[in-house]
Amino acid sequence: MSTEKTKYSDSELVEFKELIQRKLKEAHEDYGLLLGSLSHNDDHGTDDTGRTFNMMEDGSETLSREEVAQLAARQEKFIQSLNAALVRIENKTYGICRVTGKLIQKERLMLVPHATMSIAAKNAQGR
């Protein structure tokens, strides 16, 4: 009778924690850059150009600022997900699918360390 593994070992959890902390550091750096670009009102030297060109520049800048704001929001959500994964590691519930209750494949967690569902559960949800 094979015994199916129901949780990751402490050493595996340490490995995941280190991975998540690295990703969290990178995510915070990226988030800081995004916020920095949102807070700077860069003037691209269009003050002395015609009004029509300025209007086109303003529209382009607005679109670009909206895109940056969306990226910043996504990055913030990613950071929250990584922090939640660290909590699950501390609780020793990390890597357990919230739908099936089974262990999420290690390969998946290495690629998506904040995953809370197995591939099978994620695919079933999409139907």
N, C-alpha and C positions, 0 to 999 in steps of 0.2 A: 504494500500500500504506500503510495507516494504522499508525502506531506507537502502540501502547497505552502510556500512562504507567505506569511500574512503581513509582515512588516520588514522594513529595512533595518539592518544591524546598526549599532552605534557608530561603527567606523564608516559605514556607507553614509549615514546621516551627516557625519563630519565632512565627508567629501562633497555632499550636496550643499552643505552650509557654506563651504569655501567657494564653491561655484556661484552660489547665489550672492554672496558678499561681493565677489568680483563684478558680477553683472549689476549689482546695486550701485557700486562705485561708478561704473561707466554710465549707468542710467542717470545718476545725480549730476555727473559732469555734462552729459548731453542736455539734461533739463535746464541746467544753469546757462548753457549757451543759448538755448531757445528763449529763455526768459530775458537774457541779455539783449538778444536781437529784437525782442518785442519792446523793451523799454527804451531803446535808443531810437530817436527819431532822426534817422540818417537823412541828410540833405545831399542829394546827388548832384548838386551844382546846377539846378534847373531854374534858379531864381531869375536869371536874365534871359530866359528863353520865352517864346511866345506862349500865350494863355492856352491855346489848344494842346500844345505839347505838355504843359503842366497838368492839364486835366487828365490826359492819358497816363501820365506818370502817377498821378494821385490814384487813379483806378487800379493801376498795376500794383501800387504799393499797398492798397487796401486788400486786394486779393492775396498778395504775398503775406501780409500780416495775418489774415484769416487762416491761411494755410499753416503758418508758424504757430498760431494759437491752437489750432487743431492738433498739430504735432506735440505741442507742449502738454495739452490735455491727455493725449494718448500716453505720453511719457510718464505723466503723473500717475495715471492708472496702472501702468506697468510697474512703477515703483511701489505702489500700494499692494499689488499682487505679489511682488517679491518679498515685501515685508510680511505679508500674510503667510507666505511659504516658510519664512524663518520661524514664525510662531508655530506652525505645524511641526517643524523640526523639533522645536523645544518640547512640544506636547507628544512627540513621537508618533504623530498621525500622518506625517509627511509621506507622500507617495501612495496613499490609499485612495482609490477612486471613490468619489462622493456619490456615485450612482450605483456601482456594482459592489463596492466594499472590498474589491480585490486590489492587489498590488498593481500599480501602473508600471509598465516596462521601464527599466533603468535607462535604456536608450532614449526613450521619449523624454524622460525627466532631464537627461543631460542636454537635450536640445531645447526643451521648454520647461525650465526648472520650476515655473509657477503653475504648471498644469495640475488640475484637480480632477480630471477625468481621463480614463483610459481611452485609447483610440476607438475601441469598440463602442464605448458609451458615447463618445463624441460623435461618431458616425451615426449611431442610432438616434441621437438628438436631432441631427440634421434632416431626418426624414419627415 
